[in-house]
Amino acid sequence: MSTILDKIAGIEAEMARTQKNKATAGHLGLLKARLAKLRRELITPKGGGGGTGEGFDVAKTGDARIGFVGFPSVGKSTLLSTLAGVYSEVAAYEFTTLTTVPGCIKYKGAKIQLLDLPGIIEGAKDGKGRGRQVIAVARTCSLIFIVLDVLKPLQHKKLIEHELEGFGLRLNKVPPNIVFRKKDKGGVNLQTMVPQTELDLDTVKTILSEYRMHNADITLRYDASSDDLIDVIEGNRIYIPCIYLLNKIGEYTKPKGQLPDYESPVVLHSDRVSVEDFCNKLHRTISKEFKYALVWGSSVKHLPQKVGKDHILHDEDVVQIVKRV
């Protein structure tokens, strides 16, 4: 496993160093093909596949299956419990859900299975944590719900997409419109229906050579990339629709550009009323990313007033946290 990961890291480092232009297209295509083969070996190690095990392998029931994917403690379990009435252990610490928890709802007569998957971590696609089992179950779903923490949605979105992409899932995409047919002889025949930005005959031959293929008919019906061609050659990609869910919205006291929510105040202890205490009550990571806060209320002279972590808040103050970029 470590050898494969070392090879993957080496190829990714070489790709990062290589400038992307017409002259390097063939070399980059070769590196991407090697990377795809290593990732396939990582997903399905030699010696047999076997089941997911450890409570991850859930029998498929109903007319469709929806998987809840996200980082630990973003509220997947609470959401599943609300939707399906299924108890999935919830706590204020990470990795509460350790196995796949199934639920079921009915919508317009259709039975839909809901799966609360354990929180994935960065590096899941490379076998870290239980990422391989989690994403393997996600590959069997009809729809993916990616649950994001409202406090860092874009950061989590990018990381999760990267992990799922590395495991062969293609979110909200259709299969490449590429015709690929292997043959016994005749060399490589490439036909293009539209002008190509990245792929030419030499690049295609270089990619195919990594798979020890020297005879094939290929038709590109759109401006395709080397990644698209590799996906077609690999033949194990899963194309799944995805919906992004922004959770924990109630932890925003005053979202930028919106009115404060007076119905759901943040309640602080009487001897812990600083802005830092306020941040810690919302989420333990906010203090680390804190830049300054804007405060409206009796604790400040100007409305709003920029304050630091040590500022003491008064009852009914309205606070907006600004984080470092």
Buried (B, 14 or more C-beta within 10 A) or exposed (E): EEEBBEBBEBBEEBBEEEEEEEEEBBBBBBBBBBBBBBBEBBBBEEEEEEEBEEEBBBEEEBEBBBBBBBBBBBBBBBBBBEBBEBEBEBEEEEEBBEBBBBBBBEEEEEEBBBBBBBBBBBBBBBBBBBBBBBBBBBBBBBEBBBBBBBBBBEEBBEBBBEBBBBBBBBBEBEEBEBEBEEEEEEEBBBEBEEEBEBBBEEBBBBBBEBBEBBBBBBBBEEBBBBBBBBBBBBEEBBEBEBEBBEBBEEBBBBEEEEEBBEEEEBEBEEEEBBBBBBBBBBBEBBBEBBEBBBBBBEBBEEEBBEBEBEBEBEEEBBBBBEBEE
